């Protein structure tokens, strides 16, 4: 594979795995130094470079990858007072791997294209361990030519890559996916809280659900917490879950789609984040639901 000059904003739990695989595949990687990053010493030792200057990063990159929390962060990086829009190399490609509101994505993409560059949204599914293993799923929104151009880079850290449609379609599909997966996790947490209060053994609960209509990926990710109290089977924070459900509700409202159940899930997550540490993982919702009614 020919080396590509890549800039990366966001070396968090997911971004670190992406970065390590880009370096492993021989690309010329520069990452943005930020307090929210995971430790990057191993990336630097492997050949990556770092900079605290967003403009320097933008001028370095033929492909600029954004792996940050959501729309406010992407808007600030690209369009903000110290944003990269005026520093992008002509013809460079921006790849937004965040989870964002599609209407914001489309607006950012228009400005990037007007500046003589290209843009695709490429949000991820799966977990940090999959990012580290180069086994993410990507949902891409963008023109076919831009998708084809990005593929050699995307294949470095993903095993399933689907072009969903034009710019914004990737983020729409990601929000739909996360609504379904997080909605299932919230439903299982509520059921598990009821089961525990009713004296049903957790292993029995999991076994019965797994053999029937309650089986699936959400239950498997919740399993270790339900049975042994280990929430790391689903390393997704309550704060991020609330953000994604809020984005889904915004998208559904803009599309004039029903969101009755989605709003209930968001309300459940909002109350849980207000009860305790919002950086707790989603499986710990079970204890929040029990505590909510303990008094």
C-alpha angles and dihedrals in degrees: 000000000000113000116252126201103241132183120198130199113192121037095185128131092302099030094055091059091047091050094049091052093047090054091044089057092054102255123151099247129188119181130198115246110234136157090237094059125111112242108292101192091107091052092051091048089051091055107273121131129214138208136182090211115091092196092055090051092050093049090050097053132088084175119031114197120199116199103167137130104272151300099324091053094046091048091050094048095048106027105018128112090271094029127142100237094100093044102050116120112250109267095013120146123234113207112194110201094170126106106251146159106272095224089057090047092053092049092050091047092054091055093046091051091046087056090058098261137104133244139198131173112224111172120182137231127196128050141293092267088058091049089053091049093048091244105121125139114232127200108199130200117188147081116312092243092053090046091052091048092051097046098088090055095042092050089063091073107017136063099189116045120174126184102215099182140282126346110308095027092096092056092045091054092045092054091048090049094049093046089056096042097041091041089056091048091051091048091051091048091052091047091047091051090052091047093051092049088049094053099250113150112247094227091052090050093052094044093051094046092046092054093048143033093311095067124109145087095311093055092046091053091048095043101090092051095046093049104033108009096252109136097185094096085084108033095188119118126232088236092057092044090053090048092052094047090048090052090048091052091049090050093047092048091051089050092047089238124149114263105172096126093037091055090052091052091049091049090052091051093045092055090047093053090050091052097059147329108353089203090067114114122259095252088064087069085090092070092043090056092049092047092048091067099030093097 
